Amino acid sequence: MNELPFRPSDMTQARSMIEEGAVGSLTFSEGTYQLEVTVKGKTYWPFLQISDSSEILDAFCTCKRAGESTYCEHLATAYLHVTAGFQGPLHVRYKTCLWNRLCWIASRRHGYRTDSLENQDGYRAKSIRGKSLFTLKPLDDEGKKFISDCIENREEETEETSLKFSNLDPEELTLWRQGKPGEKLKYELSFWSDLAKWCFIQQDKNVPYTLKFLPADADLPYWIEVLRGGSPQLILPALELLEEIQETGDIFFPGRWLDATLGGYQSEEAASIIRRFLIDNPELSIRLKNKLLQSADLLLRLNP
């Protein structure tokens, strides 16, 4: 990879901004990104195009420095946010992630339009005989807002309004204008693609989640259940995986898992679940018990 074009001072500011939570919304399609960066009450919108090997192909920002220098601290923040600490930039990792694979399969199975889902205690895709094949139900306000924007109040995306057209070759663009988009573009323009990216970004932010393969006693499960963080009902299933995680991960991973699982919880219900787990699992090793108590320390002190 070529040397980065950012000044050392911009990189220093960028790391501080990321640590302080300055990065807000993130939109991407292939290697094209637009991020929201808020500093001291002012919001900026850096735009990046980067290659699969993390090289910058194009960049601009809405800040005043954009006229002086192509590369500002907001662009440095955006770049570090989507590339730092991982093997390859975010869009490369997204291509092979579970969420993208699941939503691609669902889009081919149920169709690309929002009316392929019924609004019935959450959104459902059903078989011809009425059997539920897919269910999407929000558990918190953030989930409700996402579903509202993604499905209920979805706006049509065009060349003028969407990043998703920025990486199309002329032939693909011509087919879209003729009303004959390919399967890849149909998926990219669908709510399925937005759902996959939203789940992937949540995972990238270490928001805890639980995967269940049902029925649990089947040789080949036929149902996958995903519970996203924000609800205390996620805590117990995650804790029940603790010993297995210790066996399969490195020596530091159980602590990171617990921090990600319990981070953000402050309720009495969450504290009660942890205390009950410790009572019901007296055989838990001292090492894992101490890691759990360390990660849950603030939560337990808030709910004595």
Order of alpha helices (4+ residues) and beta strands (2+ residues): alpha-beta-beta-beta-beta-beta-alpha-alpha-alpha-beta-beta-beta-alpha-alpha-alpha-alpha-beta-beta-alpha-alpha-alpha-alpha-alpha-alpha
